[in-house]
Structure formats: C-alpha cells, structure tokens
Amino acid sequence: MSYVTNIFILDLFVIQKAKIQINWQLIPKFVTNIYLLWY
C-alpha cells in the first residue's frame, strides 16, 4: 500500500512539475500577445 501511494505521490509531483514548466513556457507568449494587442 505504501509503495503504491509513494508512486502516486511521485507521479503527482512529476505532473505538477511538468505543469509548472508548461506554464513558464506559456506565460511569456501570453504576456507578449497581450502587449501586442494592447499597444
């Protein structure tokens, strides 16, 4: 049981890390798009 939960927690951590990396890649594009639209 603990082994399965450890894998599950590890998977969640990897998924969260991947989401953070994706967000950091998308945020600059999003900001530049707003900047281009605004001005």
N, CA, C, O and CB atoms as a CASP TS submission, in Angstrom:
PFRMAT TS
TARGET T0000
AUTHOR 0000-0000-0000
METHOD Language model
MODEL 1
PARENT N/A
ATOM      1  N   MET     1       0.839  -1.203   0.000  1.00  0.00           N
ATOM      2  CA  MET     1       0.000   0.000   0.000  1.00  0.00           C
ATOM      3  C   MET     1       0.874   1.254   0.000  1.00  0.00           C
ATOM      4  O   MET     1       0.652   2.171  -0.791  1.00  0.00           O
ATOM      5  CB  MET     1      -0.949   0.005   1.226  1.00  0.00           C
ATOM      6  N   SER     2       1.848   1.291   0.871  1.00  0.00           N
ATOM      7  CA  SER     2       2.730   2.465   0.952  1.00  0.00           C
ATOM      8  C   SER     2       3.531   2.626  -0.335  1.00  0.00           C
ATOM      9  O   SER     2       3.815   3.744  -0.764  1.00  0.00           O
ATOM     10  CB  SER     2       3.687   2.346   2.160  1.00  0.00           C
ATOM     11  N   TYR     3       3.894   1.493  -0.952  1.00  0.00           N
ATOM     12  CA  TYR     3       4.648   1.538  -2.204  1.00  0.00           C
ATOM     13  C   TYR     3       3.813   2.179  -3.312  1.00  0.00           C
ATOM     14  O   TYR     3       4.310   3.006  -4.077  1.00  0.00           O
ATOM     15  CB  TYR     3       5.089   0.120  -2.621  1.00  0.00           C
ATOM     16  N   VAL     4       2.557   1.793  -3.386  1.00  0.00           N
ATOM     17  CA  VAL     4       1.640   2.350  -4.393  1.00  0.00           C
ATOM     18  C   VAL     4       1.416   3.838  -4.153  1.00  0.00           C
ATOM     19  O   VAL     4       1.420   4.631  -5.094  1.00  0.00           O
ATOM     20  CB  VAL     4       0.289   1.602  -4.371  1.00  0.00           C
ATOM     21  N   THR     5       1.221   4.216  -2.892  1.00  0.00           N
ATOM     22  CA  THR     5       0.989   5.631  -2.575  1.00  0.00           C
ATOM     23  C   THR     5       2.230   6.462  -2.874  1.00  0.00           C
ATOM     24  O   THR     5       2.115   7.610  -3.303  1.00  0.00           O
ATOM     25  CB  THR     5       0.587   5.796  -1.098  1.00  0.00           C
ATOM     26  N   ASN     6       3.419   5.893  -2.652  1.00  0.00           N
ATOM     27  CA  ASN     6       4.656   6.602  -2.972  1.00  0.00           C
ATOM     28  C   ASN     6       4.763   6.861  -4.468  1.00  0.00           C
ATOM     29  O   ASN     6       5.155   7.951  -4.882  1.00  0.00           O
ATOM     30  CB  ASN     6       5.871   5.807  -2.487  1.00  0.00           C
ATOM     31  N   ILE     7       4.419   5.870  -5.281  1.00  0.00           N
ATOM     32  CA  ILE     7       4.422   6.033  -6.740  1.00  0.00           C
ATOM     33  C   ILE     7       3.401   7.089  -7.150  1.00  0.00           C
ATOM     34  O   ILE     7       3.670   7.922  -8.016  1.00  0.00           O
ATOM     35  CB  ILE     7       4.116   4.687  -7.446  1.00  0.00           C
ATOM     36  N   PHE     8       2.227   7.048  -6.521  1.00  0.00           N
ATOM     37  CA  PHE     8       1.165   8.010  -6.823  1.00  0.00           C
ATOM     38  C   PHE     8       1.607   9.432  -6.498  1.00  0.00           C
ATOM     39  O   PHE     8       1.396  10.349  -7.292  1.00  0.00           O
ATOM     40  CB  PHE     8      -0.110   7.664  -6.042  1.00  0.00           C
ATOM     41  N   ILE     9       2.224   9.616  -5.323  1.00  0.00           N
ATOM     42  CA  ILE     9       2.730  10.937  -4.917  1.00  0.00           C
ATOM     43  C   ILE     9       3.830  11.394  -5.870  1.00  0.00           C
ATOM     44  O   ILE     9       3.879  12.562  -6.254  1.00  0.00           O
ATOM     45  CB  ILE     9       3.265  10.899  -3.459  1.00  0.00           C
ATOM     46  N   LEU    10       4.707  10.476  -6.248  1.00  0.00           N
ATOM     47  CA  LEU    10       5.790  10.797  -7.179  1.00  0.00           C
ATOM     48  C   LEU    10       5.223  11.223  -8.532  1.00  0.00           C
ATOM     49  O   LEU    10       5.697  12.190  -9.128  1.00  0.00           O
ATOM     50  CB  LEU    10       6.733   9.587  -7.351  1.00  0.00           C
ATOM     51  N   ASP    11       4.211  10.503  -9.016  1.00  0.00           N
ATOM     52  CA  ASP    11       3.553  10.852 -10.275  1.00  0.00           C
ATOM     53  C   ASP    11       2.914  12.232 -10.191  1.00  0.00           C
ATOM     54  O   ASP    11       3.027  13.027 -11.124  1.00  0.00           O
ATOM     55  CB  ASP    11       2.495   9.803 -10.636  1.00  0.00           C
ATOM     56  N   LEU    12       2.247  12.520  -9.085  1.00  0.00           N
ATOM     57  CA  LEU    12       1.635  13.839  -8.898  1.00  0.00           C
ATOM     58  C   LEU    12       2.690  14.936  -8.905  1.00  0.00           C
ATOM     59  O   LEU    12       2.480  16.002  -9.482  1.00  0.00           O
ATOM     60  CB  LEU    12       0.842  13.883  -7.586  1.00  0.00           C
ATOM     61  N   PHE    13       3.825  14.674  -8.263  1.00  0.00           N
ATOM     62  CA  PHE    13       4.914  15.648  -8.208  1.00  0.00           C
ATOM     63  C   PHE    13       5.461  15.911  -9.604  1.00  0.00           C
ATOM     64  O   PHE    13       5.714  17.059  -9.971  1.00  0.00           O
ATOM     65  CB  PHE    13       6.037  15.155  -7.280  1.00  0.00           C
ATOM     66  N   VAL    14       5.644  14.845 -10.382  1.00  0.00           N
ATOM     67  CA  VAL    14       6.141  14.978 -11.758  1.00  0.00           C
ATOM     68  C   VAL    14       5.144  15.745 -12.616  1.00  0.00           C
ATOM     69  O   VAL    14       5.531  16.601 -13.412  1.00  0.00           O
ATOM     70  CB  VAL    14       6.414  13.590 -12.376  1.00  0.00           C
ATOM     71  N   ILE    15       3.855  15.436 -12.452  1.00  0.00           N
ATOM     72  CA  ILE    15       2.807  16.131 -13.210  1.00  0.00           C
ATOM     73  C   ILE    15       2.791  17.617 -12.857  1.00  0.00           C
ATOM     74  O   ILE    15       2.714  18.467 -13.744  1.00  0.00           O
ATOM     75  CB  ILE    15       1.422  15.500 -12.932  1.00  0.00           C
ATOM     76  N   GLN    16       2.862  17.929 -11.566  1.00  0.00           N
ATOM     77  CA  GLN    16       2.882  19.330 -11.126  1.00  0.00           C
ATOM     78  C   GLN    16       4.110  20.055 -11.671  1.00  0.00           C
ATOM     79  O   GLN    16       4.015  21.205 -12.099  1.00  0.00           O
ATOM     80  CB  GLN    16       2.859  19.413  -9.587  1.00  0.00           C
ATOM     81  N   LYS    17       5.256  19.388 -11.656  1.00  0.00           N
ATOM     82  CA  LYS    17       6.493  19.968 -12.172  1.00  0.00           C
ATOM     83  C   LYS    17       6.352  20.230 -13.672  1.00  0.00           C
ATOM     84  O   LYS    17       6.791  21.267 -14.169  1.00  0.00           O
ATOM     85  CB  LYS    17       7.700  19.031 -11.892  1.00  0.00           C
ATOM     86  N   ALA    18       5.738  19.287 -14.387  1.00  0.00           N
ATOM     87  CA  ALA    18       5.518  19.448 -15.823  1.00  0.00           C
ATOM     88  C   ALA    18       4.573  20.620 -16.092  1.00  0.00           C
ATOM     89  O   ALA    18       4.795  21.401 -17.017  1.00  0.00           O
ATOM     90  CB  ALA    18       4.948  18.150 -16.431  1.00  0.00           C
ATOM     91  N   LYS    19       3.522  20.739 -15.283  1.00  0.00           N
ATOM     92  CA  LYS    19       2.580  21.850 -15.438  1.00  0.00           C
ATOM     93  C   LYS    19       3.270  23.192 -15.211  1.00  0.00           C
ATOM     94  O   LYS    19       3.025  24.154 -15.938  1.00  0.00           O
ATOM     95  CB  LYS    19       1.404  21.695 -14.466  1.00  0.00           C
ATOM     96  N   ILE    20       4.137  23.248 -14.194  1.00  0.00           N
ATOM     97  CA  ILE    20       4.865  24.485 -13.896  1.00  0.00           C
ATOM     98  C   ILE    20       5.772  24.854 -15.068  1.00  0.00           C
ATOM     99  O   ILE    20       5.848  26.024 -15.445  1.00  0.00           O
ATOM    100  CB  ILE    20       5.697  24.334 -12.595  1.00  0.00           C
ATOM    101  N   GLN    21       6.461  23.865 -15.648  1.00  0.00           N
ATOM    102  CA  GLN    21       7.337  24.116 -16.794  1.00  0.00           C
ATOM    103  C   GLN    21       6.525  24.590 -17.991  1.00  0.00           C
ATOM    104  O   GLN    21       6.929  25.518 -18.692  1.00  0.00           O
ATOM    105  CB  GLN    21       8.131  22.849 -17.157  1.00  0.00           C
ATOM    106  N   ILE    22       5.379  23.955 -18.227  1.00  0.00           N
ATOM    107  CA  ILE    22       4.499  24.359 -19.326  1.00  0.00           C
ATOM    108  C   ILE    22       4.002  25.786 -19.108  1.00  0.00           C
ATOM    109  O   ILE    22       3.980  26.589 -20.041  1.00  0.00           O
ATOM    110  CB  ILE    22       3.302  23.386 -19.454  1.00  0.00           C
ATOM    111  N   ASN    23       3.602  26.100 -17.872  1.00  0.00           N
ATOM    112  CA  ASN    23       3.128  27.445 -17.554  1.00  0.00           C
ATOM    113  C   ASN    23       4.209  28.487 -17.791  1.00  0.00           C
ATOM    114  O   ASN    23       3.934  29.550 -18.348  1.00  0.00           O
ATOM    115  CB  ASN    23       2.652  27.510 -16.110  1.00  0.00           C
ATOM    116  N   TRP    24       5.444  28.191 -17.371  1.00  0.00           N
ATOM    117  CA  TRP    24       6.545  29.138 -17.567  1.00  0.00           C
ATOM    118  C   TRP    24       6.849  29.332 -19.043  1.00  0.00           C
ATOM    119  O   TRP    24       7.344  30.391 -19.432  1.00  0.00           O
ATOM    120  CB  TRP    24       7.797  28.659 -16.837  1.00  0.00           C
ATOM    121  N   GLN    25       6.564  28.330 -19.878  1.00  0.00           N
ATOM    122  CA  GLN    25       6.746  28.479 -21.323  1.00  0.00           C
ATOM    123  C   GLN    25       5.601  29.283 -21.937  1.00  0.00           C
ATOM    124  O   GLN    25       5.813  30.044 -22.882  1.00  0.00           O
ATOM    125  CB  GLN    25       6.845  27.100 -21.997  1.00  0.00           C
ATOM    126  N   LEU    26       4.390  29.116 -21.404  1.00  0.00           N
ATOM    127  CA  LEU    26       3.215  29.782 -21.967  1.00  0.00           C
ATOM    128  C   LEU    26       3.058  31.226 -21.502  1.00  0.00           C
ATOM    129  O   LEU    26       2.571  32.068 -22.257  1.00  0.00           O
ATOM    130  CB  LEU    26       1.979  29.010 -21.610  1.00  0.00           C
ATOM    131  N   ILE    27       3.463  31.522 -20.268  1.00  0.00           N
ATOM    132  CA  ILE    27       3.275  32.873 -19.719  1.00  0.00           C
ATOM    133  C   ILE    27       3.949  33.956 -20.572  1.00  0.00           C
ATOM    134  O   ILE    27       3.299  34.960 -20.865  1.00  0.00           O
ATOM    135  CB  ILE    27       3.822  32.932 -18.296  1.00  0.00           C
ATOM    136  N   PRO    28       5.215  33.809 -20.986  1.00  0.00           N
ATOM    137  CA  PRO    28       5.834  34.848 -21.825  1.00  0.00           C
ATOM    138  C   PRO    28       5.078  35.079 -23.135  1.00  0.00           C
ATOM    139  O   PRO    28       4.921  36.223 -23.563  1.00  0.00           O
ATOM    140  CB  PRO    28       7.275  34.471 -22.134  1.00  0.00           C
ATOM    141  N   LYS    29       4.609  34.009 -23.773  1.00  0.00           N
ATOM    142  CA  LYS    29       3.826  34.136 -25.013  1.00  0.00           C
ATOM    143  C   LYS    29       2.520  34.877 -24.746  1.00  0.00           C
ATOM    144  O   LYS    29       2.114  35.741 -25.523  1.00  0.00           O
ATOM    145  CB  LYS    29       3.531  32.742 -25.621  1.00  0.00           C
ATOM    146  N   PHE    30       1.868  34.528 -23.638  1.00  0.00           N
ATOM    147  CA  PHE    30       0.606  35.158 -23.251  1.00  0.00           C
ATOM    148  C   PHE    30       0.810  36.647 -22.991  1.00  0.00           C
ATOM    149  O   PHE    30       0.011  37.473 -23.432  1.00  0.00           O
ATOM    150  CB  PHE    30       0.020  34.474 -22.002  1.00  0.00           C
ATOM    151  N   VAL    31       1.880  36.987 -22.276  1.00  0.00           N
ATOM    152  CA  VAL    31       2.185  38.386 -21.955  1.00  0.00           C
ATOM    153  C   VAL    31       2.510  39.167 -23.224  1.00  0.00           C
ATOM    154  O   VAL    31       2.044  40.294 -23.392  1.00  0.00           O
ATOM    155  CB  VAL    31       3.363  38.472 -20.961  1.00  0.00           C
ATOM    156  N   THR    32       3.302  38.582 -24.115  1.00  0.00           N
ATOM    157  CA  THR    32       3.654  39.274 -25.359  1.00  0.00           C
ATOM    158  C   THR    32       2.424  39.470 -26.238  1.00  0.00           C
ATOM    159  O   THR    32       2.307  40.492 -26.914  1.00  0.00           O
ATOM    160  CB  THR    32       4.731  38.489 -26.128  1.00  0.00           C
ATOM    161  N   ASN    33       1.504  38.503 -26.237  1.00  0.00           N
ATOM    162  CA  ASN    33       0.265  38.652 -27.004  1.00  0.00           C
ATOM    163  C   ASN    33      -0.582  39.801 -26.471  1.00  0.00           C
ATOM    164  O   ASN    33      -1.110  40.596 -27.248  1.00  0.00           O
ATOM    165  CB  ASN    33      -0.541  37.352 -26.972  1.00  0.00           C
ATOM    166  N   ILE    34      -0.713  39.891 -25.155  1.00  0.00           N
ATOM    167  CA  ILE    34      -1.464  40.999 -24.545  1.00  0.00           C
ATOM    168  C   ILE    34      -0.777  42.327 -24.860  1.00  0.00           C
ATOM    169  O   ILE    34      -1.435  43.315 -25.187  1.00  0.00           O
ATOM    170  CB  ILE    34      -1.586  40.803 -23.003  1.00  0.00           C
ATOM    171  N   TYR    35       0.540  42.339 -24.760  1.00  0.00           N
ATOM    172  CA  TYR    35       1.305  43.563 -25.026  1.00  0.00           C
ATOM    173  C   TYR    35       1.093  44.028 -26.463  1.00  0.00           C
ATOM    174  O   TYR    35       0.909  45.218 -26.718  1.00  0.00           O
ATOM    175  CB  TYR    35       2.807  43.334 -24.759  1.00  0.00           C
ATOM    176  N   LEU    36       1.121  43.073 -27.406  1.00  0.00           N
ATOM    177  CA  LEU    36       0.922  43.411 -28.819  1.00  0.00           C
ATOM    178  C   LEU    36      -0.511  43.871 -29.084  1.00  0.00           C
ATOM    179  O   LEU    36      -0.731  44.775 -29.891  1.00  0.00           O
ATOM    180  CB  LEU    36       1.257  42.206 -29.706  1.00  0.00           C
ATOM    181  N   LEU    37      -1.477  43.262 -28.419  1.00  0.00           N
ATOM    182  CA  LEU    37      -2.875  43.653 -28.608  1.00  0.00           C
ATOM    183  C   LEU    37      -3.169  45.009 -27.968  1.00  0.00           C
ATOM    184  O   LEU    37      -3.939  45.805 -28.505  1.00  0.00           O
ATOM    185  CB  LEU    37      -3.805  42.590 -28.024  1.00  0.00           C
ATOM    186  N   TRP    38      -2.544  45.263 -26.808  1.00  0.00           N
ATOM    187  CA  TRP    38      -2.859  46.468 -26.049  1.00  0.00           C
ATOM    188  C   TRP    38      -2.302  47.714 -26.722  1.00  0.00           C
ATOM    189  O   TRP    38      -2.946  48.763 -26.738  1.00  0.00           O
ATOM    190  CB  TRP    38      -2.317  46.354 -24.634  1.00  0.00           C
ATOM    191  N   TYR    39      -1.066  47.587 -27.290  1.00  0.00           N
ATOM    192  CA  TYR    39      -0.427  48.769 -27.879  1.00  0.00           C
ATOM    193  C   TYR    39      -0.415  48.705 -29.396  1.00  0.00           C
ATOM    194  O   TYR    39       0.086  49.620 -30.049  1.00  0.00           O
ATOM    195  CB  TYR    39       0.996  48.915 -27.361  1.00  0.00           C
TER
END
